[in-house]
Each structure stands twice: as structure tokens, then as C-alpha cells.
């Protein structure tokens, strides 16, 4: 467990908070005397990491490759081109 003085902690708080969030526990000292302990909150860890640690979830062996390719829909031969169908529709109206 690392130790950090109050002045150092105050000047670089964000650095030490990142370390605590990453799982470290720090002892805060005032003039060399331990006055506090900074530690991650119990039960507030990432649920995925907690399941992996419990052995109830396995992480992927290889990275995801994205969704599978979807084949194009089957095509039927058109009797008329789009322009011919449009022309016929206009003539009917």
C-alpha cells in the first residue's frame, strides 16, 4: 500500500483518484502519520470484471469481428424497367 502526504494529495488529487479507481489502496499521511486510507468502494466495481473474477464469465479469446455479412435479397427478373412501368402508370391515369 503506497503512502501519500496531504500536500502531495491535494496538489495531484486527480492522479491519485485514478489510481484508486484502478484498484489501488493509498494511505494518506499528515507529517508522516497515517490519517486516512483511500480505497475503491466495495461493490461498485464493473459488473463484468466482478463476474470474471468470480469465474462466472469468460472474456473473449479473440476480438469481435463485427456483425456477419447479410446476403443480398434474391432478385426476380423484372418484366419492365422502372421507366417503362412509370410510363405505363402515367398512361393509365
WOMO-V169261 format. One record per residue. N is the residue number from 0. PHI is phi in whole degrees, 0 to 359 (none if undefined). NEAR is the number of other C-alpha atoms within 10 Angstrom. D_LAST is the distance of its C-alpha to the last C-alpha in Angstrom with 1 decimal. Layout:
n,phi,near,d_last
N,PHI,NEAR,D_LAST
N,PHI,NEAR,D_LAST
This chain:
n,phi,near,d_last
0,none,8,85.1
1,283,8,85.0
2,245,16,86.7
3,219,18,85.5
4,284,16,87.3
5,301,19,85.9
6,296,13,85.8
7,298,12,84.0
8,297,16,81.6
9,297,11,80.8
10,285,10,80.3
11,229,11,78.0
12,303,13,76.5
13,298,11,73.0
14,297,10,74.6
15,289,19,76.6
16,296,17,73.7
17,299,11,71.7
18,295,16,74.6
19,293,16,74.9
20,300,14,71.1
21,286,12,71.7
22,116,13,74.3
23,282,15,77.6
24,244,17,80.2
25,239,19,82.2
26,261,17,85.5
27,266,21,85.7
28,242,18,89.2
29,234,12,91.0
30,56,10,94.1
31,86,11,94.2
32,256,10,94.0
33,294,14,91.0
34,237,12,89.3
35,200,13,85.8
36,233,13,83.6
37,256,16,80.0
38,216,16,78.1
39,297,16,74.5
40,291,10,73.6
41,289,6,74.0
42,82,8,70.8
43,249,8,68.5
44,279,13,67.9
45,298,8,64.7
46,299,10,63.8
47,294,13,62.9
48,299,13,66.3
49,295,14,68.0
50,294,13,66.5
51,296,12,67.4
52,297,11,70.9
53,280,10,71.2
54,79,9,70.1
55,266,9,67.1
56,217,12,64.5
57,253,12,64.6
58,282,10,63.0
59,295,7,60.8
60,283,6,62.7
61,233,6,60.0
62,293,7,57.5
63,297,7,53.9
64,254,6,51.6
65,90,6,48.3
66,290,6,45.6
67,291,6,45.0
68,289,6,42.3
69,262,6,39.2
70,292,6,37.8
71,293,6,34.2
72,295,6,31.8
73,296,5,31.5
74,255,6,28.8
75,248,6,26.8
76,295,6,25.8
77,276,7,22.1
78,283,8,20.5
79,232,10,18.1
80,284,10,18.7
81,299,10,16.8
82,294,9,15.6
83,293,11,14.5
84,296,12,12.6
85,295,12,10.9
86,297,11,10.2
87,297,12,8.8
88,296,10,6.5
89,292,9,5.3
90,293,8,5.5
91,288,7,3.8
92,278,5,0.0
